[in-house]
Amino acid sequence: MRRYKAYRITLGWQILIGLILGIFFGIIFYKNQMAIMVMQNIGTMFINLIQMIVLPIVVSCLTVGIASIGDIKKLGRVGLKTLIYFELMTTVAIALGMIVANVLHPGTLIDIHSLHGSDISQYMATAKAAKHSGIWQTLLGIIPTNIFKSLANGDMMPVIFFSVFFGLGIAAIGEKGKILIDGLNAVAEVMFRVTNWVMHAAPIGVCALIGVALAEMGISALIPLGYFVAIAYATMIFFVIVIMGIVAKLFGLNIFDLLRVIKNEILLAFSTASSEAVLPKMIEKMDKFGTSQGIVSFVIPTGYTFNLDGSAIYQSIAALFLAQAYHINLSIGQQITLLVVLMVTSKGMAGVPGASFVVLLATISTIGVPVTGLTFIAGIDRIVDMGRTAVNVVGNSLASVVIGKSEKEFDEEKSKQYIAQYKK
């Protein structure tokens, strides 16, 4: 009697099916307020499930990782090296976006006044608050006065700051701290198990989030700005394959091996336009990929604030796109100023809701572009956000490998075995 092997659809294919169904539902239920409300609530429930997991994993993994590093001098070296790497990659991303916009001139092909504007009042309020806070308020905001308040608010950087010092404190007391390390390791294992359960709901969450995005704006909103969207995506793909590929090669890694391992996380980040949706799995996978737990637990959460390559590409292209659409000719000096401003504002407003759009609001006035111009690209911000989120995820995973290898805390044999699982 012949036995038939059970066929199981992998999570990646489930998410892809959810993405396709979401597009279908978005078209079918265009401007249907009842359907939009249902999909919005389902999508929000999924994102809330992910956010429920993120901070416990960050605290437990980062604290244990820092405790294993132990040496504050080594931690300082790792931190400095990480921030320098982030800044270099972000600068290259901004410069690439500006070069592409200068060569292809996407803004000259449209009549800006023929486009329909969208409401950006929520971004205006956020940008105004962020602008008034200044660099000192940003730095002060990293140090938590009440760690439980920071945990409740979901403020990543204060939580990272506390976890680093807590881990160093555990290392300093030696054997007495072992009970805390064992407890936090147990918490991490539990939360990774919960993550695997939550991931079963990912296809439904993806379907709802894509559906509500298309149902609200419609396919027709993409047509006038299709060239801008295509250029943004092409530039992001070039950055991942070529620029990140070169960096990976310099550190003895094939970028396609990395992409193959994290393909499900890339697809999930793309579909939900949320980096947090994949943070738990990224920490787990990059640990299995060969980078030490201490490096992974520090680099990836920090990268969610300081290493936003996809966002940097979008911001530079969008700024020049609007300048060209308003027939504003920028000199080389003005464009260099724009690059510097983007470098500063993208870090100063990290963690702000709708950060990429807020950064643009704070930036375009420096090159003479009317703020109202952003109302014309606000409608497609969600579509581009999907791409830049996926690029951010790839950038942070690569960063963990680069820093791990530079610190000689990367297990090559473990990496080869893990990669081989995804080549079967």
N, C-alpha and C positions, 0 to 999 in steps of 0.2 A: 504494500500500500504506500503510495507516494505521499511524502510529507511536504507541505507547502510552508516555506519560510515566511513568517509574519513580516509584513512591510510596514515600517514605521517612518512617518514623516518627521524629519529633523526640525529643530526649533527654527533654524534659518529659513527653511521652506514655509513653515507655519507663519512666520512673520511676513514673508514675501506675499503669501496668500492673503493675509490680513491687510497688507498695504494695497493690493489690487482691489480687494473688496471695499476698502475705505474710499478709494478713488471712485468706484462704482456708486457707492451710497452717497458720496459727496455730490456727484452729478445728478443723481435721481432726486435727492432731497434739497436741491438748491433753493435757498431762502425759506425753507420749511422750518419755522421757528420751533415747532414741537420736536422734530427730528434732531435739529441742532442742539436743543437743550439736552435731549437724551444722550446723544453722542458726546457732548461736552462733559456731562456728569460721569459717564463711563470712563472717558479719557482721564479726567481729573482723579477718579478713584484709583486708576492704575498708577499714575504719577505719585499720588499720595502713598501708595504701597511701597514704591521705590524709596521715597524720601524717608519713610519709616525705618528703612534698613540702613541707609547711608551713614548716618552719624555714629551709630553703635559700631559699625565695621571700621570706620575711620579711627575712632578713639581706641578700640581694642588692638587693631593691627598696627597703627602708628606707635602707640605706647610700647607694645612688645618689641616692635622693630627698633625703636630708638634705644630701648633698654638693652637690646642685643648689641647695638653699636657701642654704647657705654661711654666712649671717649668724646668729650665735648669738643676737643680740637678736631677730631675726625668729622663730627657732625657739622661743625662750622665750615670745614673744607667742602663737604658734600653740599651743604646749603649754598655756599658761594658759587661753586661749580654749576649747580642746578640753575640758579638765577641767571648766570652769565649765558649758559646755553639757551635758556628760554628767551632772553633778550636778543641774542643773535638770530635765532630762528624767526622770532616775531618781526625783527627788522628786515630780514630777507623776504618774508611774506608781504610786508607792506610795500617794499621796493618792487617786488614782482607785480603786485596789483597795479601799481602806478605805471610801470613800464607797459603792461598790457593795455591799460586804459589810454595811454598816450599813443600807442601804435594803432589800435583798432578804433578809437574814437566812438564809443557806443552812444554817447550823448548827442552827437551831431545828427544822428539819423532819425530823431523823433522831434515832434513839436510838443514841448513840455506843457503848453497851454491847452492841448487837446486831451490831456489825460485827466482822469477823475481823481480828486484828492480823497484821502482817508483821514479819519480822526486820529490825531497823535497827541491829544491833550494829556493822556496818562504818561506818555514819554516826556512831554514838556515839564510836567511837575517833577518827575524823577530826575531829569537832567538839571533842573534849577536847584533841587536839593543837593545833588551830587556836586554841582559847581560851587555852591556856597561852602561845602564841607572842607574843600581844599586838601592839600597833601598832608598837612599835619593831622587833620581830623581822620584821614584815612589810616595814617600810621598809628594814631592813638586807638583807632577802632580795632586794630589787630590784637591789642592786649585786653583780655576780658576782665571786667571788674567782678563779674559773676558768671562762672562757667555754666551753671545750670540755666541761666537766662540765655546765654549764647546757644546752648544746645536746644532750648525751646524755640528760639528764633531761627534755628538752622543756619547760623553764621559760621561758615566753614573756617575762615582764617583764625578767629579767636580760638576755635576748637583745636585746630592744628597747633597753634602756639602753646596752649595748655598741655596738649598731649605730648609735645616734645619735652617740655620741662618735667612733666610727670614721669615720662620714660627715663629721663636722665636721673631723676630722684630715685626711682626704683633701682637703677644700676648702681647708684652711689651707696645704697644700704646693703648691697651684696646679697648674702644668702637669705636674709629676712624678706627680701622682695620677691623671692621665688614663688611664694603663694599667690601674690598678685599677678605675676606673669602667667602662672598656670590657670588662674581664674579668667584672665583676659583672653588667653588662647582658647579656652572653652567657649567664651562669649563669641569670639570670631568664628569658631566652627559652627556654633548654633546659627549665627546670622547668615553664614554661607549656605547652610541647609535651607533656611527660610527663603533666601534669595532664589534658590533653585525652584522652590514651590511657587514663588511669585512669578517667575519667568514663564510658567505655564499660562499665565494670563496675558502675556505680552502680545500675542496675535490679536486678541480682542481689544486691548488698549491701543495698539497701532491702528487697527481698523477705525476705531472711534475718533482718534486724534486726526488722522488724515481726512476722514469723512467730514468732520466739523470744519476743518480749514477750507476745504473745497466748497462745502455747502454755504459758507459765509461769503466767500469772494467770487466763486465761479471760475470756470476755465477762461471765460472771456477777459478776465482781468489780467491774465498772463500774456495775451497776444500782443498788446502794444509794447510791453517790456520784455518780450521773449528774447530779443538779442542780448539785452543786459543780463538776463538770467543765464543764458547759454554761455556768455563770456565768463561770468563769475564761476560757473561750474567747471568749464574747461580749464580755467586758471587753477582752481583748487585741485583738479585731477593731475595737472602738470606738476604742481607743487608736491603732491604726495608721491607720484611715480618717479619724477626726476630729482627734485631737490632733496626730499627725504630719502629717496633711493640712493643718492650719492653719499649722504651722511651715514646711512646704514652700511653701505659698502666700505666706507672708511673704518667702520668699527667691526668689520667681518660678518655682517648680517645681510641676508637677501631680503629686501623689503617685501617681496611677494610671499615669503615664508611667514612674515609677521602678519600680513594682510589675510593670509589663509587661516591663521590661528584665531584672529579676532573678527572674522567676517560676520558672525552673528551679532556681535556687539556693534559693529559699524552699521549694519542694517537696522538694528534697534535704535541706535542714536539718530540715524537719518530719519527714521519713521516718526519718532516721537519729538525730534528737535530738542532733546534733553540729554545733556551729558550725564546728569545724575542717574539717569535710567540704567547706565551701564557701569557706573563707578564700582559697585560691589564685585561684579564679574571681572572687571579689568584688574583689580587688585589681586583677585584669586588667580586669574590666568597668567599675569605677568610674573607672579611668584612661581608658578609651575613652568613658565617659559625659561626660567633659569636665573633671573635676577633675585638677589637676596631680599628677604622680607623687609628688612630695614630700609633699603633703598626704594623698593616699590611703594611701601606704605608712606614714605615721605614725598617722593617725586610726583606720583599721580595725583593725590589730593591738592598739592601745591600747584601743579600744572593747571588744574581746573580754574585757578585764579590768575596765574601769570603766563600761561602758555596757550594762547588762543590764536593759533596760526590761521585757521579758517576765517575767524572773525576779522583778523587783520587784513586778509586779502579782500574780503567783502567791503570793509570800511574804506580802503584806499581806492578801490574801483568805483564804489558808490559816490565818493566825494568828487572824483574827477568826472564821473558821469554827469552829475548835477551841474558842475562848473561848465562843462561842454554844452549841456542842454540850455543853459542860460547865456551861452556865448561869452563866457568869461575866460579870457586867455591868461593862463598862469605862467609866469616866468620860471626858470630853473630855481631861482632863489625862493620863490613862493612855494614851489613843490617840495623843496628841501625842508622848508618851514612846516609844511603839511605833514611830512614824514615824521619830523621830530614831535609835533603836537600829537599825532596819532600814537606814537610810542609812549608818550606821557599819559594821555587821557585813557588809553586802553588799560593801563595798569591802575590808574587812580580810581577808575570806576568798575573795576573787576568785582563781580558778585552782585552788581546792581541788576534788578530785573530788566530784561530787554537791553542788556548792556551794549550790544553792538549798535543798536539804534540810538541809545543814549549818547554813546561816544560820537556818533555822527552829528547829533544835535549840538554837542559841545565843540565840534571841530569845524564844521563847514562855514561858520561865521568868520573864521580867521582867514578864509580865502574869498570872502565877499559873496557867498552863495546865500540867497534868502532861505530862512528856516522853513518857510512854507513849501519849499521844493521837496522836502522830505514827505509831505503828504501824498505826493504822487508815486513814491515807491513803497509806502507803508503797506499797501495791499499785498505786495509780493514778498514782504519781509519774511513771512513764515516759510515760504517755499525755499528761499535762499538760506534761511536759518537751518533747514534740514541738512543742507550740504556742508555749511561751515561747522556745524556740530560734529558731523562725521569726521571731518578733517581734524578738529580739535582732539577727538578721541585717538586717532591714529598718531598724532603728534605727541600726545602724552605717553602712549605705550612705547613709542620709539625712544622718548626721553629716558624712560626708566631703564631701557637696555643700554643706552649710551652712557648714562651715569654709572650703571652697574659695572659695565666693562671698564670704564675709566678708573674705577675704584678696585678693580680685580675682584669684584663680588658677583661674578656671573659664571654659572655652571654650564660650560659648553656641552658636556655630555648629556646633562639633564635637558638642555634645550633641544639637542638633536633628537632625543627620544620623544619629546613632546611634539615637535614639528612633524615627526614621522607618523604620529597618530592621525594627523590631518591630511596626509598624503595618500592614505589608504583609499 
